[in-house]
Each structure stands twice: as structure tokens, then as C-alpha cells.
């Protein structure tokens, strides 16, 4: 359907009304595709292929994939990731999926534009003696989340988007993080913004190897 709509949109004699209709068709097809992908990810999750991974390129590649959407939404991106962070045990493709889901949510929370900040740091795991972790924080300056919904947002099929979405994006993020031995959590203040925290456990000896 998308292919035929795009072919028709290229017709030079197509009136403006036809162009607008085809644009709506294309947008709705893409929305349906995203719903199907989320349903498949939830119903048949792919096993994580864990490997030694560096966080910074995963973040930057994720942003590159959604750059045009962020520009269209007037969202400025700030990335602050130290070069000497330790590696994590992760599946880069699945982690990109997590980050892209969070980025799209952030953009939707900033309908008039705003700032998306992604930061990372390593430190001691709270309450776990002798264990350290790497934390990636994804923050927006959006509308925030209703406090009544905070405890439900990772529940499958829960959504605050009326007539849109499946409510599976964050539950998929939660599942992927658990498969990595980590967690995802959120802090939000209405009218100020929201921050999602991705926490990855670090094993003894994990380190960032110097590049040649």
C-alpha cells in the first residue's frame, strides 16, 4: 500500500487534494506498520544477542535514525556521554529499539518543540554492595506524566494516547532491559519534563578499551 501511494504521489498531474490524500494514506500505513511491529515484538520477542558494546555509538546511531522526525518536531538534541565509560553487555539492535521508543515518546511530549538530552555515567549501584552500573538518562522538557499513571506506564497495553498507539512501546523497553539484566525507571514532573533511566549492571573487569 505504501509503495503504490508513493508511486501515485510522484505523478506530475496529480491535483493538490490528491497529494494530501496520499500523504494521509502513507502516514496511516506507517502507523499501522509500527503497531504491527510492536505487537510482534511483544508476542515473539527475539533473544538478546549480548556482546561487549560501547554506549556512545549506539546512542548516536539511534538519533541518526530519527533525526528527520526530531527536526520536524523542532526538538533539539543534546548528547553528553564521556569517552571513557566502561563497556556494557548488550545487544546493539535491541538497545537502539529502546532508545528510539523513548525518543519518539519524548518528541510527542513536546508538541511545541523542546530539548531532548541523553546523558550517561557509571557509578556504584544503589543498595548493592560491590556492584557498579552504567546509567543512560533520556530527558525531555515536555508536558510530563500524570502522577496517577506513573506506576502503570510499563504495563502492556496501557496507553494515555487516545485512539493512538498500542501501549506496548514501554513494555517492550522494559522487557529488553530485563533481558540485559538491567532496569528502566522514570521520573517526571508535569509541566517540567520526564527522564527515563536505563541501568546496566557492570561486571568486574568491564572497561572501555582505548582506541588506536
N, C-alpha and C positions, 0 to 999 in steps of 0.2 A: 504493500500500500504506500509506504514511504517513497519507494523508488518511482512508482507511477506518478505520485503527487509532485515529486521533484522534476520529473520529465516534463509534465504539463506546465509547471511554473516557468520553464525555460522557453515556452512558446512566445515568440515576439508579438503576436497579435492578441494575446490574452488581455481582456479588459481588467481594470483595477479591481473590480469586485471579485473577479475570478482569482486574481492573485491573492486577495485577502482570504478567500475561502480555502485555497490550497495551503496557505500559511497555517490556518487553524487546523486543517487536516494533519499536516506534518507535526505540529506541536502535540496534538492529541495522540498520534501514533507513538511519538517518543515517550509520552506519559504512560501509555499502555505498556510499552516495552519495559519501562522502569518498574512498573507494578509486577509484571511477569518475572523479571529478574529477581526482585525482592522475594516473591513467593517461592521461586526455585531455590534461592539461597537459604531461605528459612526451612523449606521442606527437605532439601537434599544438600546439606552443607558439605562443601569439599574439605577434605582433610588438610590441615595446615602443613605445609612443607617447610619446616623450620630450618633455618640456616643462620650463620653469623651474618648480621646485617647492620648497616650504618643508617641511622635515622635520617640524617640531613637529606641525602638524595631521594629517599622515599617521600619526604615531605615536599621537596621542590618539584619532583615529577608529578605528584598528586595535584599541586597547584597549577602546574603547566596544563594538565588535562582539563581543568575547569576555568582557566584564565579568561576565556571569552565571556563566560557566564558571569564571572565576578566583575569584569569591566562593564558589561551591560547593566549590572545591578548597582554600579557605582560603589563597589566595595574595594577599599584599599587593603593591601596585604602587607603585613609586617612579619618577617621570619627572623627569629633570634635563636640560633642553635650553635653552641660552641663547637669548634672543630675537634676538640679533644675528648668528646663524650665517648664512653665505652660502647662497644657493640652490644646488640641485643640478639636473642634467639627469636627470629621472626620469619614470617612468610611475606616478602615484599608486596606481592599482589593483593593478598588479603588485607594488609595494613593500608594499602592505597585505598581499598574499598571503604575501610573505616574512616579514613581521613576525608575522602570525597563525600561520604554521607554527612559527616559533621560540617563540612564546608557548605554544602547545599542547605542544611538546616540553618546555619549561621546567616547565609545570604537571605533566606526567607524571613528571618527575624529582623532584618534591616531593610524594610521596604523602601526607605528613603535614602539608602546608602549608609556607609559607616566604615568601621575598621575591623578587619579580621587579623588577629595576632596569633601566631603559632610559636611557642617557646618550648625549650627542652632543657632539662637539668638532671643531674644524677645526685643521689644522696642516700642517707640511711633510710630504710623502710620503717615507717612509723609503727612502733609497737612490736617490731620483730628484731630481736637481738641478733647481731652478727650478720644481718641481711641488708643488702642495698638494692636500690631500684633506680630505673630511669623513668622520668615523668615527662610526657609531652602534654602541654596545655594548649587547647584550642579555644580562643576567646573571641567574643563579638561584642559590639556596642549596641545590641539590638533591644528589642522590647522586653526581653526576659521571659521566664516561665512562671506561670501561676503557681504559687507555693502548694496549692491543693493537688497539682499534677506531678510534682517532683518525684514522688515515690512510685509513680505509675509509668513513667516515660519509657522505661526499658522493657515493659511488659508487651508481649506480642499482640499486635492488632490494636494497641492503644494509640490514638492519634487525636490531636487537637485541630487538625486541618479539616474543616468541614467539607465533605464531598470530594476530598482530595487525599491521595496517599493511601497506604495500606496499614500504616502503624507498625511496619516491620523494620524500617531503617535502623533504629537504635537497638532493637532486639538482636538484629544481625551483628551490629557492632559489639554488643555485649557477648554474644556467642563467640565471635572471633577472638576477642580479648581473653576470654576464659580458655580458649584453645591454646593461647600463648602463655598460659599460666599467670596472666595479668588481670587487671580490672579496669573498668571505665566508671567514672563517677562524675557528678555535676554539681556546680554551684551557680546560683542565679539570683539576680535581684531585678524585679520588674522596673522597667524604665531605665535601667543601667546596663544590663547585659548578662551574658551567660558564659561560663567556662566549663568545658569538658576536660577531664584529666584522664589520660591513658597511662597506666602504670605497668611497667615491665620489670619483672624480677631480674636481678643480675647475679650471675654465678661467680664464684671465686675464680679469679683469673681473667674475667671478661675485661677487655681493654680495646682501645682504638689503636690499631697498628699504624705507625707513621707511613705516609705515602712517599714514594720515591721521588 
